[in-house]
Every structure is written in structure tokens, then in C-alpha cells.
Amino acid sequence: MAEATKAPRRSPNGQAGLRSGPVADRVAKLRARAKTDPARAREQAWSWIAELGERAGSDRAGALAELQELFLCGRPAEGVSGQTDGILVTWTMHPIADKVIGTITGAWMPWLGKTFDPELGRGVNTLTGSARWPAKVLWPLYSMREDPRGHAAFDFTTYVEAGKLDPGIDVLVIDYESVGSNPKLLIRQIRDELVQIVPGANLGKMLVKVPGRSFFPALYFALKPAP
């Protein structure tokens, strides 16, 4: 993996207080089930997230509100390790833009997941082989690496701190800006934030920083351990 320019750091904010409401109650039940049947709890949490992604097509406001509440119930996803499988849950930029980009990514999604090394505080994205030529067009000087699943690209560092848009909770930050080899165009403007709903089911936000402005939420994604 590429050398990082920043050292990992931890948030001094401590644990957020327990939330209340239907989403928090459902999360509490899943976490209780995870103590005796972790596989079932993980799959139920994963199905819940996937269903919210589907619901966003017909009830965008309701699905995004529930995803936000679910994200706020999360804990920093410090336990994620090794190869994960990922899904793009839903875009969150603007109703019209979401539909247009969602149509494209629904037909072609080269992102497969991420690989994490928690001991080193690093990781890398896993992409399909079909991502190579579009990436060459966008970033002609950037080279992906071969990977058993396709390509490895866009390294990141990880650390825990308060959420950029949700400062009341701590998140696992997936930091692309800290890796000097990443393309300056778009990639180094991205900050992913990841929380654990139950062990093995993680919900993330992709935030994008526009020059001269603060971060804005672009999409929700989810990660679970690869088989």
C-alpha cells in the first residue's frame, strides 16, 4: 500500500449517548441477537440496509431519514479487517442527480469493496477489471495494482474521530487525502466515514469536499466481510 503522509489519530470525544426511537430499538435488538447468533444478526442488519437502499427509489426522504438515524446509532467500525464486500446503498446529493447517477451505477458498478489492515491503520479499495480504462481516462498518471478480484486502487488511512457532519458520534474515518499517491482530482477530496451496526454489518457515508466549501454527503454504502 502507498505510504501515508499523516499519522493515524483517535478522537478524544468518547462514546456517544444511547439513542431512543424505533430505529434505535431495532438496533438494540439486533445487537442482543448478535451475542448468541452473530451470523443471523449480521444478515438481518445487512438486509435492513439493502431494503432502505431500494426504498430510496420511491420514498427518498423517508429512506434517507432512517439511514441517518441508523448511522447515528452506529459505533466506530474499528473491528473491520481484511477483505470486505461492498454495496452502494443510495446516492444522497439531490433527487434529480441521484436518479441520473443511480441509473449509471445501477448498470455498471466497478467498486467491489475495501480491504482493511487495522494494525497498520491502512486499506485499499477493490475494483473490477473493467475499471481500468475509465480510470486511465480520468487519471492517466495513476496506476492501479493487480488484485485477485480485479484491481486494487485508491489507498487510504484509517483512524477514529468525530463525524464531520455528525460531530456527536465517533466514526472510523477512511482518509484518502492523507495518501500522496492518490489522484488530486476527486479521490483526495473524498472522506468516507464508517460505523458498525452489528459486528460484520457496517454502514458508511461518502463525503466530498468542494474547493472553498465544506464537505457534503454524496452517498451511503455498506460493507460486510467477504466470504
N, C-alpha and C positions, 0 to 999 in steps of 0.2 A: 504494500500500500504506500501511497505517496506520503512524504514527510509533511507533518503539520507545522504551522507557524505559530500556533497558540497551545499553551498547556491546558489540559482539562481542569475544570474547576467545579466547585459544588455550590449550591445555593445555601445561603445562611438563613433562609426563611422558615425552615422547619416544615412540619406536616400541616396541611390544610385541615380545617374542622370538618366534621361529618356533615353531609348534606341531608336534606329531607325531601320527600315528594315521591311520586310514582317511580321515576327513573332510579332514584337512589335506593328505594325499597327493592326494586328488581335486581339492582347490582348487589345489594347486601345478600339476597337470597342466592345469587349465583356464587358469591364468594363463600357462603356457608356450604353450598354443594361442592365447591372445589376442594374442600378439606377431605371429603370422602370419595368423590368421584371427579377428579380434575379433568379427565378427558371429556366427560359429558358437559361439565360447566364451560369448558373452553369452546366446544362446538356450539352450545346454546348462545354464548356471547357472540361468537362469530356469525351465527345465523341472524342474530338481532341486528348487528351492524350491517350485514348484507341486505336485510329487509329494509332498513332505513335508506340505504342507497337506492333501492328500487322505488321506494315510496317518494323519494325526492322528485321523481319524474312527474308525479301527479299532485303531490302536496309538498312543494318545495319548502314553504315557510314552516310547516309542521315538522317535517323531517329534519331540517336544519336546527330547529329549536331543540328537538330531542337529542340530536347528535351533540349539540353544545352542552346540554345538561349531562349527557353520558361522559363527555370529555372532562367536565368539571368533577365528576365522581372518580376519575382515574388517579392512579399513583404513578410516579416516575417509573418508566419501564426499564429499570436497571437490570432485571433478570434476563432480558433478551440476549441470546447468544447463538452464534453460528448462522447457518443459512435459514432465512425465513421466506415464506411465500407472501406475496402482497396483492391486494386488490385496491383499485381506485374506487372509493365509495361514492363520492359525488363531488362535482365542482361547486364552488361557493362564491364565485365572483359577481355575477349578475345574471338574472334569469335568461336573457337572450344569449349572452356569451356562453353560459353554461350549456344551453341546448346545442349551440353550434359546435363547441369544442367537445361536448359529450358525444355527439354523433360521430366525430372523427375518432375519438379514443375508444368508442364502443366498437368501431370496425377494426381498429389497429391499435393495440396497446403493447409496446415493446418492453415495458417495465415488468419484471417478474417478482422482485422483492429486494431484500437487502441482506448482507452478511455482516455480522457484528463480532467484534473481538472486545469484550468488556474489560479484559485485563489491560489492554493497551489503550482503551478508550478510542477505538477506531472502527471504521467499517467501510463498506463499498456497496454500490448498487449493482444488481444483476439484471442484465438486459438480454433480450433475444438477439439472435444473429441478424435479424432484419433491421436492427437499429444502426448498424454500422454506417451505411451510406447516407441516411439522413443526418447522422451526427457529423459526418465528414463535410456535408454541405454547410451546416451551421457552425461547426468548429473545426476548420480544416487543419489546424495545427495540433489538435488534441488527439491522442491515440488511446483507444480502448485496449484492454488486455483480454486475451482468450480466457474463457471460463468453461467448465464442463456443461453449463446450461446455456452458453452463448457468449456473452461478453461481460466483463467487469469494468465499471466506469464510475466516475464522479465520487471519489473518496470523501470521507467525512470524519470528523472527530465527534466524540460524544461526551457530554457532561450534564450534570443536573443543575438547574437554576429555575427561577420563577418564569412562568409563561410570559411571552412578550405581550400578548393581548389578554392573557388571563393571569395577572400577577398574583392572584390569590392562591394559586396551586403551583407546585413544582412539577416540572416535566423533564424528560430526557431530551436534551437538545441534540439534534443531528445537524452539525455545523459544516457547511460547505465552504464558507468564506475563509476558514482557517487553513485550507489546503491550497497552497500556492499554485499547484499544477492544474487545478480546476479552471475551466473557461471563465473569463470575466463576464461574458455575455450570458445572462440569466442564471447560470448554475451558482455562481458565487453570490448571487442576490437571494438565494433560497435559504430558508431556515425551517427545517422540519422539527416538530415537537411531538413526542410520543408518550402516551400514558398506557398503563396496564389496567384493563378492566378486571380480568382474572388471569392467573398465570397462563401464558400461551395465547392470549387474545389481547391484542394491543391496537389502540385507536390513535391515529396521528393526524396532525394538521400540517399542511404545507403553506408556509407564509412566504411572501415575495416582497422584497424591498424595492420600491421605485426610487431612483435617484432624487434626492431632495425631499423625500416624503418618508413616512414611517411604513412599517410592514402592513400588508393586507392579506386576509385569508384567501387562498386560491382553491384549496380542495381539502377533503378528508380522505385518508387512506387507512388501511388496516394491515396488520402483519400477524402471522402465526408461524410456528416452527414448520419447516419443510419436512415432509415425510422422510 
